[in-house]
Amino acid sequence: MPSWRLEVGLKLIAWDFDGTLMDTRLLIETGMTHTLKELGLPQSLMTEWVKAVGLPLEAGIQNTFGHLDLDYATILTAYRSFGHVEHEHLIQPFAGIPELLAELQAGGMRMAIATSKRRIPLLRQMAPYGWEAYFDPIITPDEVTHGKPHPETLDLMQTLTGLGPEEILMVGDTPFDLDMARDAGVPSVGVGHGFYSQEALAACGPRAYAPDTAALRDILLAYL
């Protein structure tokens, strides 16, 4: 049972995707290893890339490579030459997440997606699990002008659903998720099975922290 409660009652859970619902670490790291080899750059840049996980791709590339004398098109060509679609067998839901989503839906909880992943790969990666039916709305960088950590995604979610910020709970694994929520006035829960430490997430002011799916289940099912 959480030690806090939303003041006006939770009506919608907004989920991040990568690192929150789906374990995409191996795909992300394998793809960047390939990219750095293609560009002839040191693998030490992986550290900077991991720090950008959770941002839209364009921002992640800028944060990782912006200090180098390389144009964006060259980097993007190397990145895309990996063939991410062919390697999607490397991703899988975190343990317990499919069951938790099913429990929440069966309990009548509305859910949405707020992600930095583009819509086409997102829907493709959800399809094997039948997840698309769980979420409405699904907001990706294709629907907004400003991606995470800008609050536009959650501002749009409020507009589309007619809900106030305190009726929504953002669940994410990155500071970009939690900063977005804070700036939109939306409470958040930080999840610890992604790329970031508890300390990094705590600095963004979430209402709670869940180190794993079991702890997250205790927090969320208390609202059904």
Steps between C-alpha positions, in 0.01 A plus 500: 500500500650838404577747776342778292176542310399724212276771638219473245528132407695326228316461170781437248846343514737638236781256423840553348599208275876434473648412837161510672276246327753349261860400569674645195848538653664227291356636175600858586855408599554257211375759252731768636798262503439450128459875441826588672687234302352633174613852589843389624434652842601366843257279685543729801233719338249233609501667841371823348243314291359322804462837675275606212273194512145626541539799269373507141762362258596840361574639846685184601729527198563868570583435866735214413675627188443876505855578609646312202556628148237274344178596328169357616430318171828307522425385854140409418607297197742299714236455771236377257740262326476275806156377400305547823189325366696182431636506854175554690525143626743652752220679686246360744258626765636530851398207719150546634406791272259309269315368805489843664358665189233230476409547868470874464283473190278236663463732798373782277808723513550720195853498361696700244848511347735799517817399318801629309470209256344574161151364439579241232768310696300538820192335355710231336673416829171492694320285243635157611352560845167651395577812700364766266147438625608587855601859426307811397643744417840398368720807469836479323736762353285481185216677684692782669738778408713470814603159634602403850583656741274779369150462653317521165432124492316504832333833422360339183392195699297723730339671201412169333358339814346800673681405819681730738868450584429353845278233341793360300803306626814484286706182535850516358859390544690814395549851635352621170170325583488641850609851403229502233242397759614758754485783245153389389379489863449123474607272790744225412649170609860416418576143396842356580538220245599736218824693441504743794580480870257566782698813587470640148125441499447632853655832396205550262239492777289189435226417751639146535775268383456135393822299471326223307166388358386343826536831684334684212207257512447575869486872427270486198253229601421697814309742277258241357 
